[in-house]
Amino acid sequence: MKVFVSYNHTDKAIAIKIATVLKAYGMQVWFDEWNIVLGDSVEGAIDEGLKATHFVFLISKNTNSSRYQRRELLSSLSGYISAGTPKIIPVLLDETTVPTIIQDLRHHRYEGGTENDWKTIVWSITGVLIKNTMRRAIIDLYKETVYVEENTDSGAWYPFGYKVCPSCGSPELAGNSFFYDENVYIEIKCKSCGWSEVSE
């Protein structure tokens, strides 16, 4: 299951929140800032992303001014008409009306990040009513991102079980040990943001 999130860059903060929640619920999410890197063809990357099973179309007063959003919607409609995918899920971020071309599709009016938002959007994609809360899903994703699984066979050293800095997400962690008051301490420090933790 692959979900493409289409948005106007003015609405990026909301789009990131929605994309993160979808990822937290185990979906493969295509989000431009996560999937397009330096040197990529923007239009080529978008075309690849639009081979998704679901197309979450975030609609606001800014949508009409977005050339990319118009292109993404038309491409998705073409795919839906010819092959039945992707399923188009309109989400209204403000009082703007749904574009005429997709007015017959049922839409959701975003409530600002409520549990009902996540339940409704996730249900429309998976067909399953979520049982755990959004907060629980985000915590699970955080743990998966920050901590290494206990029985790793990689041979790499993960001080205190951290794969990345729990403060900024940087993988640039350094560890050392030192003596103080006849005790041995181990310190881990992030080279990027300066976060540190000490344990005996």
N, C-alpha and C positions, 0 to 999 in steps of 0.2 A: 504494500500500500504506500503510494507516494503522493504527497500533497504539495501542490504549488501554491504559494501565497503571493497574490498580486496586490500591490498597494501603491499609492502615491507617496513620494519621499517625504512630503509634509506630514504624513501619518505614520512615519517610521517607528516611533515609540510604541504605538499600539500594535503595529504589525510585528515587531520583535516579541512583544508579550504573547501574542496569539501563536506565533511560530514556535516559541519556546514551550508553551503549554502543550501544543500538538506533539512536539518532540518528546516531552516528558511522558506522554501517554503512549510512547513507543512507535510513533509514525516516522516514516522517512520524509523529511520536510525539505523542499527546495525553496530557499530564501536567498535572494540575489547576493546579499553581503556575505553569506556563508558559502556560496557555491561559485561565485565569479572571482577569479584571482587575476593578478597582473598578467597581461599578455593574452588573456582569453578574448575571443570575439564575444562581445556582449550579446548580440543578436543570436549568434550560434549557441551560446550557453543557455539563453532563454528558450530557444527552440528545443534544446535537449531537455530542459526542465519541464517544458509543456507536455512531455510524454508521460505526464502524471496520471494517476487514476482519479484524483480529485483536484479541483481548482477553487481555492478559497479567494473570492473576489471582494476586497475591502472597498466599500463605496463611501465617498464623502463629497463635500463640495469641491474638493481638489481633483476629483477623478477626471472630470471633463478636460482638464488642462494637461493630462498625462498621456503623452504619445505612446509610451510603452504599455500602459494599462489598456488602452484601446486596442493595440495590436495583440496583446495577450488574450483579451476577451474574444476578439474575432477569431483568433487561431483556435482557442478552446471550443468555441461554438462550432467551428468547422469540423473539429475532431469529434465532437459530441454528435453532430448530425450524421457524419459518415460512419462512425464506429461505436458510438454510444459512450465514449470516454473522452475527456474526463467529465465526471459529474461536477456541475457548476454550483457552488454554494455562495450566494450573495450575502454579505454581512454589511449592514448599514451602520456607519460610525456616527452619523449625525442625522439631521432632518431631511437630508437629500432623498429624493425618490429613486427608485430602482430604474435604471435605463430601460427605455421602451423595448429594446431588443430582447431583454430577459425578464420582462415584467410578469410573465406568467409563472416564473419560478418562485417557489416559496423562499422567503428570505428571513434573516434574523436581524433584529435591531440590537446592536451591541449596547450593553448596560454598564460598561466601564470596567469589566473584568470580574463579574460576579460568578458564583458557582453555576448559576443558570446559563451564563454565556458558555462556560466550558462544557457543561452537560449537553447543551443544545448543539454546539458545533461538533464536539467529538461524536455524539450520537449520529449526526447527519453523515459523518464519514465512515464510522465503524459499524453502525447499525446496532450498537450495544450501549445501553445506558450505563454510564460510569458509576462504579461503586465507591471508589476512593475519592477523596477530595482533591482539588487542584493543588492544595498545599502539600499533600502527601506525595503526589506525583512529582512535584518540583524537588522535594527533598530527596526522593529516590534518584532523580536525574543528577542532582548535585553530588550525591554519594558516588554514583557510578563514574562521574567525571573527575572527582577529586581524589578518591581513594582507590588503591589497588586491591584486587581480590586477595584474600588471605593466602591461598595456596598457589601462588604464581610460580611458573617454571622458567621464567625468562632469565633468571640469574641477576637481574638488575637490582640495585639497592634502592629501596623506597623508605627513606627515613620516616619513622612514625606512621608508615602506611600511606603517605601522600604521593600521588602521581604528579600533582601540580600544586601550586600555592593556593590554599583555601581562601585567600583574601583577594588576589587579582587574577588567578588562573594561569600564571606563568609557570612553565616547566623548569625554569632556571632556579633550582634549589641547591643549596650547598649545606653540607653537614660537617661538624667537627666535634671533638670531645675535649673536655678540659677538667682539671682538678680544682676543687674549691672546698676548703674546710674538711679535708680528708675524704671528700666524696668525688666520684666521677660523674660528670654531667655530659649529656649529648645535646648539642644545639643544632637546629635546622633553621636556615634563613633563606628568604627569597631575595635573589639578586635584583629583581625588578622593582619591587615595592618596599622592601625592607622588613616585611613581616617576619617574625621569628617565634620559635617555641623552644623551650628548654625542658629536658627531662632528666631525672636522675638515673 
